[in-house]
Every structure is written in C-alpha cells, then in structure tokens.
C-alpha cells in the first residue's frame, strides 16, 4: 500500500481528480440549469417569504429574483402596514387571514409618487397564527405571496 502512495501517477490523480470534479459540476450547472428570464405579461409569479418574516424583525421581505417587496408597520398611533417595492407597482391587494376565517382582500393605496410605496390601515395588529395574503401587479405581471405576521410583533 505504501508503494502505491509513492507512485507519481497516483499522487497526480489524487490532486487532479477533485479539481476535475468541481469543474464538471460547474459546467453541468451552467449548461443544464434553467436560465433566468424576464417576467412575461399575463403570467403569475410567487414572491417567496424570506426568513425575517418568521420572527419579530419588524420587516418582512418577499422576493422573486429582482422583484422585492418589503412590508413593515408604520410608526404612529394608527395601525398602518406599509410596503416598499423595488419596482413600480400598479395595484396591490392584501388580506389578513386565519385558518378558520378567510377575509376579502382590500386594496392598498399608493403613497408618494412612482408606485413603489404602498400603505393600508389595519383595524388591529394581526393575531398569532394569522397570515398575510398579497397580490401585486406590475406591467401586467401578477406577483402573489403568503407570509407570516410574526414580524409585526417587533413594534
């Protein structure tokens, strides 16, 4: 066995094999993976709930590639949920739901110019177990999401 480990061909193979394996892994990933495409009008895409939505962070980030929507509670006496989008949105519908009750969505209002800032007045801070359901449209593309309301407890 010791003689095998001193053979120069074996030593070179032990050094080259891991490098070739890594190169092959990256090459297959680039050639066979799905390439990112622009969102197409008339289609629907999910916004993925990021980890900061699941704990008392104060902000919930919903993301799909380069579309990002950040939800937070506005400072003040009223309970106002605000949203800031990375792209201009034309409409945002939001509903606070629980397992035993589905409520009708309400329209968020654009705040400021550009369609990137949105707000809605809530009757109360959502209770434990309630979730946010949201649909946002931009350039004929619909983005939808469902997120925890745990992030609102940081107030």
N, C-alpha and C positions, 0 to 999 in steps of 0.2 A: 504494500500500500504506500509506503514511504517513497519507493522508487517512482510510483505513478505521479505523486505530487511534485516531484522534482523534474518531470518531463516538461520541456518548454512548450510543447503543443497543448498540454493540459492546462498549464498556467495561463497561456494566451486565451484559450477557450473560456476559462473561468472569468477572465477580465472582460472579454468581448461579448459574451452571451447576455449579461444583464443590460448592457448598452443597446444591443440589437433588440432585445425585448421591449425596452422603453420606446425606441424609435418606431417599432412596429405598432405599438399601442397608440401612439400619437398619430401615425399615418392612417391607421384604420379609423380612428375617431374623426379625423378631418375628411376622409373620403366617404365614409358611410353614414355620418351623422346628418341629422336634419338641419338644413341651413336656415337661419332666421329670415323671415320675410316680413314685409310691411303688412300692417293690418288692412284688410280689404273691407270696403264699404258694404254694408248689408250683413256682415257676419258678427258673431258674438265671441268675445274672448273673456276668460276668467281673470280676475285680479286676485292674486294669492295673498292670503293673510300672513304677514310676517310675524316673527316671534314676539315683537314688542306689543302685539295686540292681546297676548295671553297673560300678561302680568300688569301690575299697576305702574305703567310707564308714563301715562299722560298723553301718549301719541300712538296711533295705530296706522301702520303703513301697509297699504295694499299695492301690489306690484305685478306688472306683466311686462317683462323686457324693459322698455324705456318709458312706459306709462306708469306713473307713480301717483297715488292719491293718499295724502296724509290727513287723518281725522284727529281732531283734538277738541277739548272743551274750552270755550272762550271764557276769559276772566270776567267776572261781574256777578250781579245779583241774579240774573236770569240764567236758565239752563240752556245754553246755546252750543250746539255741535257745529264745528267749523270743518271745512275741508279745503285743502290746497292741492291742486293738481299740477303735474309737470307740463301738461298740455292744456290748451283752451278746451273747455267742455261746453256743449250746447245745452245739456239738460242733465240733472241729477235727481233720481228718485230714491228715497230712503224709507225704510220701515224698521221699527224695533219689534222683534217677535220673540215669543217664548214657546216652549214645547207644547203648551196647552192652548195657545192663542195666536192666530195669525192676524195681523193688523194690515190695513190697506196702506200702501206706500204714499208718502207725502213728498211734494216737490221741494227741493232745496232752492234757495234764492241766491242768485249771483250777487256777490258783494265786491264792489270795486269793478274796475274795467278789466277786460281781457278774458273773462270767463274761467280764470284759474282759481279764484277764491269763492267758496260757497258756504252758506250757513243755513241752519234751520233751528227754530226754537222748539225745545222739547218740553213736554209737560212736567217731567221729573227725570232725575238721573235714573237710567235703566237699572233694574234689579239684577241680582245674581242669577245667572242662567239665561238671561235674555241675550239675543243676538241682533246684530245689525245686518240687514239685507239691503244691498245698494245696487243700482243700475245707473251707469253714467254713459252718455253718448258724446262722441266727438267725431266730426266729419263723417257721419253716417255709420260709425262703428260703435257697437254696444259693448261695454265692459261691465261685468257683473261680479259681485262679491258677497260673501257672508263672513262676518267677523264677530269675535267675542266683544263684549262690552266691558271686560275686566279692566282695560286700560283707563277707563273713565274714573275709576276709584282713586286715582292719584291726586285728585283735586284737593 
